[in-house]
Amino acid sequence: MKSIFKTALLSCLLLAPAFLSAKTFEGTVKMTMSDSRGQTNNISYSIKDSLIRTEVSGKGGMNAAAIIDTDQQLITVLMPAQSMYMTMPMKQTMDKAASGKISNDSALENTGITKNILGYECTKYLAKGRDGTTEIWATTELGSFMGLGSGMQGPMGGKKAKPAWEKAIAGKDFFPLLVIGHGKRQNKFTLTTTSVERKSLSASDFEAPADYRKFDMGAMMQGMGGKMFGQ
């Protein structure tokens, strides 16, 4: 059971409330995120109109996928290992995220330095926070990017502080193709875009597979008397 929640939590953390401006881009963006501990996650964004699908794969075969429907304000988390899915309202999820700790230190500096990444002209920004300085190379050709949702609270709870660099770029009309975190507390990381493919996507890519069972967290919580793992 814990693996179900761990997979769902990973999807939510990496997806909500992240999105590209759907009206300016349709296709798939692939990225890798690595940290100073040598851990690497592969991330794939697929965007079509108001629909966003994120797939995450990590060490040990930990795979997950999640879908956001911004029109319906609904998040669907897919759990491939269990052939299950669950849905949750975006407002409920965002309200939990808003209750978490968020850094107020989020200064953003435009250095004016540019370079080409994957055929897109990118400008170098510096996001300065209490935990260090983050280098962001972003383009205005792919719409906006609202962060990786690190301030999210997943199904298991566990609030995490939203990094200063995510807060700094939230709502800006650009998309980062390369992010390098120079942390002070061994929290260095690199987020690298490996490919950007503009293409028409099928609506079926943004639906739970027909053979997946729906996971009813509310019913399970009620059956456990509202308690989880001895709490």
Backbone bond lengths (Angstrom), bond angles and torsions (degrees), N, CA, C in turn:
res aa  C-N    CA-C-N  psi(-1)  N-CA   C-N-CA  omega(-1)  CA-C   N-CA-C  phi
1 M - - - 1.457 - - 1.524 111.54 -
2 K 1.351 115.57 -37.22 1.462 118.24 -179.51 1.511 111.35 -61.52
3 S 1.357 116.94 -33.75 1.465 119.50 -178.68 1.517 111.01 -65.38
4 I 1.337 117.16 -31.71 1.465 120.91 177.60 1.512 110.15 -63.14
5 F 1.326 115.73 -47.38 1.463 119.50 -178.50 1.517 111.44 -68.77
6 K 1.337 117.48 -37.26 1.457 120.75 -179.97 1.522 110.14 -63.31
7 T 1.331 116.75 -42.51 1.463 121.12 179.64 1.516 110.67 -66.19
8 A 1.337 116.23 -44.86 1.468 120.10 179.91 1.516 110.82 -63.20
9 L 1.325 116.82 -41.20 1.456 120.94 -179.76 1.514 111.37 -63.43
10 L 1.337 117.54 -42.29 1.460 120.70 179.07 1.514 110.66 -60.36
11 S 1.337 116.81 -42.77 1.462 120.39 179.50 1.517 111.10 -61.35
12 C 1.333 116.53 -47.00 1.458 120.32 -177.84 1.510 111.61 -64.80
13 L 1.318 116.69 -41.52 1.456 119.96 -178.83 1.510 111.56 -61.58
14 L 1.324 116.79 -37.95 1.448 120.02 -175.58 1.518 113.30 -88.93
15 L 1.314 116.25 -19.29 1.455 117.91 -176.83 1.516 112.99 -98.31
16 A 1.303 118.34 -66.13 1.449 120.93 -172.16 1.514 110.30 -81.36
17 P 1.365 118.19 136.10 1.455 125.22 -0.11 1.522 112.53 -99.53
18 A 1.318 117.94 40.29 1.457 120.68 -175.62 1.520 111.66 -72.49
19 F 1.330 116.50 135.11 1.451 119.22 171.86 1.525 110.46 -164.46
20 L 1.327 113.98 153.02 1.452 121.07 170.67 1.518 107.63 -90.82
21 S 1.303 118.04 159.29 1.458 120.22 173.26 1.519 108.10 -67.42
22 A 1.341 115.81 105.89 1.457 120.36 -172.27 1.527 112.85 -61.73
23 K 1.331 117.92 -29.18 1.460 120.36 -176.88 1.520 112.13 -75.20
24 T 1.321 117.93 -14.81 1.450 119.75 -177.93 1.522 113.01 -105.66
25 F 1.333 117.33 -8.08 1.453 119.22 -177.06 1.523 110.67 -152.29
26 E 1.326 116.25 133.77 1.463 121.89 170.08 1.518 107.47 -130.33
27 G 1.307 115.94 127.59 1.452 119.93 -178.25 1.509 111.06 151.00
28 T 1.331 115.99 -155.97 1.462 121.38 -175.16 1.522 110.96 -130.41
29 V 1.322 115.57 133.06 1.453 123.12 175.56 1.524 107.36 -114.43
30 K 1.328 117.05 125.84 1.456 120.80 179.58 1.524 109.75 -110.89
31 M 1.336 115.03 137.89 1.462 121.44 -175.71 1.525 109.84 -139.54
32 T 1.313 115.26 160.76 1.459 121.22 170.47 1.519 108.25 -128.12
33 M 1.330 116.09 141.09 1.455 120.90 175.71 1.522 108.47 -122.06
34 S 1.324 116.47 125.58 1.460 121.33 179.09 1.521 109.01 -128.23
35 D 1.344 116.20 152.36 1.452 119.91 179.64 1.522 110.68 -125.64
36 S 1.324 115.36 -179.90 1.459 120.77 -174.72 1.525 112.62 -69.17
37 R 1.332 117.28 -13.49 1.459 120.84 178.23 1.522 112.43 -88.77
38 G 1.330 115.60 0.11 1.450 119.65 179.24 1.515 114.19 86.03
39 Q 1.318 117.25 7.61 1.452 120.76 178.16 1.530 109.87 -82.81
40 T 1.325 115.81 137.76 1.459 120.89 -178.15 1.523 110.48 -132.00
41 N 1.324 116.18 135.22 1.461 122.44 173.07 1.522 108.62 -120.20
42 N 1.315 116.48 136.79 1.452 121.80 173.30 1.521 108.05 -97.16
43 I 1.318 116.55 130.71 1.463 122.38 -175.80 1.515 109.69 -123.43
44 S 1.329 115.84 134.19 1.457 120.95 178.15 1.521 109.32 -127.58
45 Y 1.351 116.72 120.64 1.464 121.85 175.07 1.521 108.53 -101.52
46 S 1.331 116.28 131.94 1.454 121.28 170.95 1.516 107.44 -122.26
47 I 1.329 116.72 129.40 1.462 121.57 -173.18 1.524 110.02 -127.15
48 K 1.332 115.64 131.21 1.466 121.23 175.33 1.524 108.31 -146.81
49 D 1.329 117.07 115.59 1.457 121.98 -178.81 1.530 110.04 52.28
50 S 1.334 118.16 -119.57 1.461 121.10 -178.32 1.522 112.42 -95.49
51 L 1.335 116.55 13.72 1.462 121.24 -176.35 1.524 111.06 -109.99
52 I 1.318 116.72 136.49 1.465 122.08 178.80 1.518 108.27 -133.05
53 R 1.316 117.10 129.43 1.463 121.51 175.84 1.527 108.73 -121.05
54 T 1.322 115.40 128.83 1.450 121.19 177.39 1.526 109.37 -118.35
55 E 1.330 115.83 131.31 1.459 121.05 176.24 1.524 108.33 -118.07
56 V 1.324 115.27 137.02 1.461 121.50 -176.84 1.523 109.39 -127.61
57 S 1.312 116.58 132.29 1.459 120.56 173.77 1.515 108.18 -130.79
58 G 1.319 115.39 137.64 1.452 120.42 -177.16 1.508 112.32 -136.67
59 K 1.312 115.11 -168.24 1.456 122.04 -177.51 1.521 110.71 -64.56
60 G 1.325 116.50 143.05 1.455 121.13 176.80 1.511 113.76 76.39
61 G 1.336 116.73 20.51 1.457 119.81 177.71 1.510 114.20 72.40
62 M 1.313 117.33 20.89 1.466 120.96 178.82 1.525 109.00 -78.51
63 N 1.320 116.10 101.27 1.450 122.05 -176.85 1.523 110.45 -118.15
64 A 1.311 115.73 145.75 1.455 120.61 178.65 1.518 108.92 -156.08
65 A 1.314 115.25 160.44 1.462 120.38 177.08 1.518 108.17 -146.71
66 A 1.309 116.49 151.88 1.456 120.92 178.57 1.517 109.75 -147.37
67 I 1.321 115.17 151.90 1.463 121.94 -176.47 1.526 108.91 -127.63
68 I 1.324 116.45 133.23 1.468 121.16 173.29 1.520 108.74 -111.95
69 D 1.315 116.23 129.89 1.464 122.85 171.86 1.519 105.92 -110.04
70 T 1.334 117.16 101.23 1.460 120.15 -175.10 1.529 112.15 -72.59
71 D 1.337 117.72 -23.63 1.462 120.03 175.81 1.517 110.76 -71.17
72 Q 1.340 115.92 -45.69 1.458 120.98 -179.26 1.521 112.44 -85.67
73 Q 1.365 116.41 -6.99 1.464 121.30 -179.24 1.530 110.98 55.48
74 L 1.333 114.76 50.33 1.451 120.99 -174.55 1.523 110.73 -134.69
75 I 1.335 116.70 139.30 1.453 122.84 175.41 1.516 109.05 -112.90
76 T 1.320 117.05 130.14 1.461 122.27 175.55 1.516 108.17 -115.86
77 V 1.315 116.92 120.95 1.457 122.13 179.05 1.521 108.58 -101.47
78 L 1.328 117.15 124.87 1.460 122.36 179.15 1.519 109.86 -99.82
79 M 1.327 116.15 138.04 1.466 122.08 179.20 1.521 108.20 -123.09
80 P 1.345 117.15 85.08 1.466 121.42 -173.88 1.521 114.34 -57.07
81 A 1.327 117.88 -37.80 1.463 120.67 -177.14 1.521 111.66 -62.90
82 Q 1.335 116.66 -29.72 1.460 121.23 -179.75 1.525 112.77 -104.25
83 S 1.343 117.23 -1.25 1.470 122.21 -174.98 1.530 109.77 51.56
84 M 1.333 114.97 48.49 1.451 121.05 -178.43 1.525 110.08 -133.85
85 Y 1.328 115.29 165.26 1.457 120.79 173.48 1.513 109.21 -148.02
86 M 1.334 116.14 158.73 1.454 119.94 173.47 1.517 108.65 -141.52
87 T 1.317 115.75 154.03 1.458 121.14 -179.13 1.525 109.92 -120.27
88 M 1.331 115.74 153.13 1.466 121.17 177.16 1.526 109.00 -153.47
89 P 1.324 117.26 145.39 1.468 120.49 178.78 1.530 110.23 -66.25
90 M 1.308 117.06 140.48 1.454 120.52 178.25 1.522 111.16 -62.47
91 K 1.326 117.34 -39.40 1.465 120.25 -177.56 1.512 110.59 -60.81
92 Q 1.328 116.95 -43.43 1.463 120.62 179.96 1.519 110.42 -62.61
93 T 1.333 115.60 -42.09 1.456 120.61 -179.26 1.518 111.52 -67.68
94 M 1.335 116.42 -42.72 1.457 120.04 179.94 1.523 112.16 -69.00
95 D 1.349 117.15 -33.21 1.455 120.02 177.53 1.520 110.28 -62.97
96 K 1.328 116.76 -38.92 1.460 120.66 177.31 1.523 110.13 -65.78
97 A 1.336 115.80 -40.22 1.462 119.36 179.69 1.521 110.78 -64.05
98 A 1.332 115.20 -40.02 1.467 119.50 -177.91 1.521 111.90 -65.62
99 S 1.345 116.42 -25.28 1.455 119.37 -179.18 1.516 112.41 -79.78
100 G 1.335 117.27 -9.09 1.462 121.18 179.41 1.510 111.74 -78.74
101 K 1.326 115.20 172.05 1.452 120.56 179.76 1.521 110.02 -77.88
102 I 1.310 117.34 131.12 1.458 122.48 179.40 1.517 109.22 -126.93
103 S 1.308 115.04 131.48 1.461 118.70 -178.92 1.524 110.63 -66.75
104 N 1.324 116.02 136.67 1.461 120.94 176.32 1.521 111.87 -90.05
105 D 1.322 114.82 -6.45 1.459 120.36 -177.05 1.520 108.47 -96.10
106 S 1.328 116.91 96.10 1.461 119.46 -172.28 1.529 112.42 -142.93
107 A 1.315 116.79 48.36 1.455 120.73 179.90 1.521 110.55 -69.53
108 L 1.342 116.88 137.60 1.458 122.00 -179.80 1.528 109.47 -121.94
109 E 1.308 115.98 127.24 1.463 121.59 -178.57 1.526 110.42 -116.93
110 N 1.326 116.30 127.39 1.460 121.93 174.28 1.522 107.81 -89.51
111 T 1.324 117.31 113.05 1.462 120.35 -176.35 1.523 112.44 -78.68
112 G 1.343 117.14 -18.68 1.460 120.29 -176.99 1.520 113.31 81.09
113 I 1.321 117.01 -3.54 1.479 121.50 179.05 1.528 109.02 -83.43
114 T 1.310 116.84 135.43 1.464 120.42 -179.23 1.526 111.23 -127.23
115 K 1.316 115.03 156.31 1.460 121.48 172.15 1.521 108.83 -158.78
116 N 1.319 116.58 162.00 1.453 122.31 -178.04 1.524 109.75 -93.06
117 I 1.339 116.26 128.62 1.458 122.37 175.63 1.520 108.38 -128.02
118 L 1.316 116.71 118.40 1.467 122.71 178.79 1.530 112.20 55.56
119 G 1.334 116.50 31.49 1.460 120.33 178.33 1.519 114.33 87.76
120 Y 1.327 117.70 3.89 1.468 121.96 -179.95 1.532 109.65 -115.07
121 E 1.325 115.68 134.92 1.466 119.61 178.44 1.525 108.98 -76.44
122 C 1.306 116.01 123.59 1.457 121.59 -177.24 1.531 111.04 -117.93
123 T 1.323 115.48 145.30 1.455 122.61 175.84 1.523 108.89 -107.50
124 K 1.308 115.46 141.13 1.464 120.71 179.98 1.528 110.79 -86.24
125 Y 1.328 115.92 124.04 1.455 122.86 175.10 1.526 109.02 -116.73
126 L 1.314 116.06 153.24 1.454 121.41 175.09 1.526 108.30 -121.47
127 A 1.329 115.28 122.08 1.463 120.76 176.24 1.522 107.36 -103.80
128 K 1.323 115.54 117.69 1.459 119.83 -174.44 1.528 110.57 -108.21
129 G 1.321 114.57 126.35 1.455 120.52 179.01 1.511 110.97 -137.93
130 R 1.312 115.95 179.77 1.460 120.66 -177.56 1.528 112.34 -66.00
131 D 1.321 116.84 -24.65 1.462 120.21 -178.56 1.528 112.93 -90.98
132 G 1.329 117.56 -0.58 1.456 120.14 178.84 1.518 112.38 137.07
133 T 1.309 115.37 -170.04 1.462 121.90 -179.41 1.523 109.97 -112.70
134 T 1.323 116.09 134.61 1.461 121.69 179.46 1.519 109.73 -112.52
135 E 1.319 116.06 130.18 1.461 123.37 179.34 1.528 108.76 -93.32
136 I 1.329 116.97 124.33 1.463 121.96 -176.03 1.523 109.87 -125.03
137 W 1.330 116.64 121.77 1.458 121.95 174.64 1.527 107.17 -105.60
138 A 1.347 116.72 112.48 1.463 120.82 -171.18 1.519 112.18 -128.06
139 T 1.335 115.00 148.11 1.467 121.62 178.23 1.523 110.41 -114.57
140 T 1.331 116.44 151.50 1.465 121.16 176.87 1.524 111.25 -94.39
141 E 1.331 117.93 6.47 1.465 122.00 -173.75 1.528 114.28 -93.56
142 L 1.339 117.65 0.62 1.467 120.10 -176.40 1.518 113.49 -126.60
143 G 1.317 117.30 17.70 1.455 119.21 179.94 1.518 112.01 83.31
144 S 1.323 115.89 -163.98 1.463 120.97 -175.31 1.518 112.12 -102.19
145 F 1.313 114.77 157.81 1.456 122.68 -177.82 1.518 107.70 -132.29
146 M 1.328 116.82 128.87 1.459 120.03 -172.27 1.515 113.94 -104.09
147 G 1.320 118.29 15.11 1.455 120.80 177.90 1.511 112.85 99.95
148 L 1.327 115.80 174.49 1.458 121.58 -178.12 1.518 112.80 -96.09
149 G 1.317 117.06 9.01 1.454 119.37 174.77 1.510 114.12 68.69
150 S 1.319 118.20 31.46 1.457 120.08 -178.55 1.519 112.89 -67.28
151 G 1.328 116.44 -15.33 1.456 118.46 176.79 1.512 112.97 -86.00
152 M 1.351 116.83 3.84 1.451 121.52 -178.60 1.515 111.52 -65.70
153 Q 1.323 115.20 153.02 1.457 121.32 168.31 1.514 106.06 -111.48
154 G 1.292 116.35 121.63 1.450 120.64 -177.27 1.516 111.64 -83.07
155 P 1.362 117.13 -176.82 1.455 121.87 -178.50 1.518 113.08 -57.26
156 M 1.337 117.30 -28.55 1.455 121.71 -178.96 1.527 112.52 -89.31
157 G 1.339 117.48 2.17 1.455 119.75 -174.38 1.511 108.49 84.03
158 G 1.322 115.84 -151.38 1.456 118.74 176.98 1.513 112.45 83.22
159 K 1.317 117.29 74.10 1.462 120.96 -179.49 1.519 110.29 -72.19
160 K 1.315 115.43 141.15 1.450 120.32 177.68 1.519 108.88 -126.81
161 A 1.303 115.17 141.34 1.461 119.42 179.89 1.519 110.04 -65.68
162 K 1.312 116.21 134.53 1.457 120.77 178.18 1.521 108.60 -77.77
163 P 1.337 118.36 126.73 1.460 121.09 -178.03 1.526 112.01 -59.02
164 A 1.324 115.36 149.32 1.469 120.38 -178.55 1.522 111.67 -60.01
165 W 1.340 117.30 -36.83 1.471 119.07 -176.43 1.516 111.23 -67.24
166 E 1.331 118.79 -34.20 1.464 120.90 178.33 1.520 110.72 -67.44
167 K 1.329 115.30 -43.41 1.462 118.79 179.16 1.527 110.69 -65.27
168 A 1.318 116.06 -35.84 1.468 120.56 -177.28 1.524 112.52 -65.13
169 I 1.344 117.49 -35.69 1.471 119.43 -176.05 1.517 113.23 -97.74
170 A 1.332 117.91 -4.32 1.461 120.82 -178.76 1.525 110.95 -58.04
171 G 1.331 116.08 128.39 1.459 120.90 177.55 1.508 115.07 83.77
172 K 1.330 117.67 -5.73 1.464 120.69 179.01 1.532 108.94 -76.48
173 D 1.332 116.20 149.75 1.465 120.88 -176.72 1.528 110.21 -87.66
174 F 1.316 115.97 58.36 1.452 120.17 173.33 1.530 110.20 -154.24
175 F 1.319 114.88 161.90 1.463 121.27 -178.27 1.529 109.35 -124.06
176 P 1.334 118.97 126.45 1.465 121.03 -178.92 1.520 112.30 -77.07
177 L 1.317 116.37 128.29 1.467 121.04 175.86 1.521 111.59 -99.23
178 L 1.322 116.54 -17.00 1.456 120.91 176.82 1.525 108.78 -148.92
179 V 1.342 116.68 127.77 1.458 121.94 178.27 1.527 107.89 -131.24
180 I 1.326 116.06 127.97 1.464 120.76 -179.92 1.518 108.38 -125.76
181 G 1.319 116.46 116.25 1.459 121.29 -179.57 1.511 111.13 -94.25
182 H 1.324 116.28 124.10 1.467 122.02 177.84 1.523 107.34 -106.27
183 G 1.321 117.07 76.17 1.459 121.36 -174.24 1.514 113.69 -77.09
184 K 1.324 115.01 159.34 1.462 121.60 179.04 1.527 111.58 -94.01
185 R 1.333 116.48 -14.10 1.452 120.45 -173.70 1.537 111.62 -121.36
186 Q 1.289 116.56 43.72 1.458 123.36 178.64 1.522 111.97 58.89
187 N 1.333 116.69 30.16 1.455 120.38 178.04 1.525 110.67 -109.55
188 K 1.317 115.12 37.04 1.454 119.66 177.46 1.526 109.46 -68.89
189 F 1.328 115.66 144.97 1.460 119.77 178.66 1.515 109.74 -154.58
190 T 1.319 115.24 163.16 1.462 121.26 175.41 1.519 108.62 -135.31
191 L 1.329 116.17 128.64 1.460 122.48 175.30 1.521 106.36 -113.56
192 T 1.325 116.99 113.95 1.461 121.92 -173.31 1.519 110.77 -121.41
193 T 1.317 116.94 127.26 1.460 121.28 173.87 1.519 108.49 -83.10
194 T 1.319 116.49 124.70 1.457 120.89 -177.17 1.521 113.04 -98.89
195 S 1.337 117.05 -23.50 1.468 119.12 177.82 1.523 110.44 -162.23
196 V 1.325 115.23 149.08 1.462 122.76 174.61 1.522 106.56 -130.23
197 E 1.323 116.67 115.77 1.462 120.51 -176.86 1.523 110.06 -120.98
198 R 1.318 116.20 110.92 1.459 121.16 174.39 1.526 107.93 -80.24
199 K 1.337 116.70 122.13 1.468 120.38 179.82 1.522 109.64 -162.59
200 S 1.322 115.28 160.37 1.456 120.67 177.07 1.524 108.82 -80.12
201 L 1.328 116.54 132.18 1.448 121.46 -178.53 1.518 111.16 -112.88
202 S 1.325 116.37 150.93 1.463 121.74 179.04 1.521 110.84 -81.51
203 A 1.328 117.09 144.48 1.458 120.98 177.96 1.521 111.05 -62.33
204 S 1.332 117.58 -26.79 1.461 121.09 -179.27 1.526 112.34 -66.86
205 D 1.342 116.59 -19.20 1.460 119.91 176.79 1.521 112.01 -68.08
206 F 1.328 115.90 -14.67 1.462 120.58 -176.11 1.531 111.29 -113.62
207 E 1.333 115.54 31.65 1.455 122.29 177.08 1.525 109.51 -130.35
208 A 1.319 116.34 151.98 1.462 120.16 175.37 1.531 108.39 -69.87
209 P 1.329 119.03 138.17 1.463 121.58 178.24 1.526 111.21 -55.44
210 A 1.317 116.58 145.86 1.461 121.75 -175.51 1.526 112.90 -61.55
211 D 1.333 117.37 -27.76 1.463 120.10 -177.39 1.533 113.34 -89.82
212 Y 1.339 117.60 5.02 1.464 120.85 177.04 1.534 109.93 -82.85
213 R 1.340 116.74 142.49 1.455 122.14 174.62 1.528 109.42 -91.04
214 K 1.305 116.78 145.21 1.451 120.74 178.12 1.520 109.73 -82.39
215 F 1.329 116.11 129.09 1.460 122.52 179.76 1.519 108.23 -93.47
216 D 1.334 116.72 118.47 1.462 122.37 -177.83 1.522 109.41 -99.51
217 M 1.333 116.10 93.48 1.453 120.50 -178.44 1.523 111.67 -65.95
218 G 1.336 117.89 -36.94 1.457 121.52 -179.67 1.517 111.50 -60.51
219 A 1.324 116.06 -43.57 1.461 120.30 -179.74 1.519 110.72 -65.63
220 M 1.347 116.00 -39.40 1.454 119.16 -179.83 1.526 111.05 -66.67
221 M 1.330 115.87 -42.15 1.456 120.57 179.08 1.529 110.88 -61.98
222 Q 1.348 115.51 -40.92 1.457 119.98 -179.81 1.523 110.33 -65.02
223 G 1.334 115.54 -39.67 1.461 120.44 179.63 1.514 112.25 -67.23
224 M 1.333 116.35 -25.22 1.466 120.21 179.58 1.526 112.01 -95.97
225 G 1.332 115.39 9.37 1.461 118.87 179.30 1.508 112.89 70.69
226 G 1.356 116.76 22.58 1.463 120.86 178.84 1.498 112.70 79.36
227 K 1.351 118.93 9.18 1.438 121.75 -179.09 1.521 110.77 -111.64
228 M 1.321 115.77 145.98 1.454 120.71 179.80 1.514 109.82 -133.03
229 F 1.328 115.17 130.26 1.443 122.69 174.21 1.536 112.22 52.34
230 G 1.338 114.42 44.80 1.449 119.45 172.39 1.513 114.87 80.37
231 Q 1.338 118.34 6.58 1.465 120.05 -179.13 1.524 110.79 -81.25
